[in-house]
Amino acid sequence: MTSLYIDADACPVKDEVYKVADRYELPVFVVSNSWIRTPRGPRISLVVVDAGPDIADDWIAERARVGDIVITADIPLAERSLSAGAQALHPTGRLYTADNIGAALASRAIGEHLRSMGEITGGPRPFAPADRSRFLQALDIAVTKARRARLT
């Protein structure tokens, strides 16, 4: 069965994931460094991991497999998820793929380098209602693709 993994600490689309998971009857793992309010339900599991860099990412990356979907804005976690055969979806609806993950990692490295030199890079643009809509559409497509992958 397809599972959904949410890198939850700063995820703005948790409610949307819950709705889609409910419609398709999919399990959801909400992974965070601290307690987060989650809906009660048999398919939603809150996983609170120790605080620290990449602890939540490690938990997700160790479990995500072919046919699963990882929702994250963290590019290294997206790359690890893709390597495991899972799909990785950004909260704005952008699907990470083998074709675009290299450029995303390179762009992230350049930004880190510039910031380490004192450059102000501006950060990500604010999350918009259109992002939420794109995410819902992309998640529906990803679930359909994931369910097919599980059958093969």
Secondary structure, 3 states (H helix, E strand, C coil): CCCEEEECCCCCCHHHHHHHHHHHCCCEEEEECCCCCCCCCCCEEEEECCCCCCHHHHHHHHHCCCCCEEECCCHHHHHHHHHCCCEEECCCCCEECCCCHHHHHHHHHHHHHHHHCCCCCCCCCCCCHHHHHHHHHHHHHHHHHHHHHHHC
